[in-house]
Amino acid sequence: MTHDEQIRHDLDYVAAAVRHQDHPVGTPAIYFLWAILVPIGFALPDFLPHLAGAYWLVAGIGGGLASMWLGGRDARLNGISDRELGRRYGLHWLFTGLAFMLSALPLATGKVAPAAAVPTFMLIAGLAYTLAGVHLIRPLLWSGLMMLAAYAALQLLPLPYIWTISGIAIALSLVWAGIVARQARHAGNAQ
């Protein structure tokens, strides 16, 4: 390692230690991205159910890659170089994607009817977001709790347009999280 690389490594370590005292709020653009993708995808089971799986395959992977890019870009613009935190984020969402794929197996093999299997995706998303809110970024906690409530509603309330209503509620929680993150950043920059 060259002298310059060592200095950069040392400064990144000190900056990460100082930032560790901060409460990470996440990248507002990621919240807003998912606030757009979620209500569209959640309305599909109510209006065009045959397109929902394909939409989430593309939007889930594409949204995940876009989120990764937005988060990395945001970190670079803010001078953050915390590989350990980036690794934790990556592993969290990678395993969430794996859980989605594994939960699709009974559906793909015809062992479970779509109407019975699809709400499981909401349960996994709710758990993933809630745990991310506990361990990574606090504003995700509220969106995760909203998803868990939506899962319960899907199971217990046979209401028309329940998927659409759930998607709108979750999108609003994501918009709120994005606004909170943006305000926290502006307050931090003002200090």
Residue, then its C-alpha position, 0 to 999 in steps of 0.5 A: m500500500t502506498h503512502d497516499e493509499q494508507i493516508r486515504h485508508d486512515l482518513d476513511y477509518v476516522a470518518a467512519a468512526v465519527r459518522h458511526q455516531d450519526h444516525p443514518v437516514g438513507t438516500p432520499a432518492i431511493y425512497f422516492l424511487w420505491a415510492i413510485l415502483v410500489p403502488i404500480g406493482f401493488a395495483l397490478p394484482d387488482f387490475l392486471p394480475h397476469l402482469a404482476g409477476a413480470y413487473w416485479l421481476v423487472a422492477g425488483i431487479g431493476g429497482g435493486l440495481a438502481s438503488m445500489w447505484l443511487g446509494g453508491r453515488d450518494a456515498r461518493l458525493n458525500g465523501i463516504s467510503d465505508r466498505e463494511l457498511g456497504r457490504r452489510y447493505g448489499l448482503h441484507w438486500l441480496f438475502t432479501g432477494l434470495a428469500f423472494m426467489l425461494s418463496a416463489l418456488p411453491l408458486a412456480t411448482g404449482k404446489v400453492a395457488p397464486a392467491a395464497a402464495v403472493p401475500t407471502f412476498m408482502l410478509i418477506a418485504g415487511l420483514a426485510y424493511t423492518l429489519a433494515g430499519v432496526h439494523l441499518i436505516r431507521p426510516l425503513l422501519w416505518s415502511g416495514l411496519m406498514m408492509l407487515a400491517a398490509y400483509a395482515a390486511l391481505q390475510l384478514l380483510p377481503l376488501p376490493y382493491i386491498w393490494t392497491i390500497s396497501g401499495i398507496a399506504i406503503a408508497l406514502s410511508l416511503v415518501w415520508a421516509g424520503i422527506v425525513a431523510r432529506q430534512a435530516r441531511h439539510a439539518g446536518n449540513a446546516q450545522 
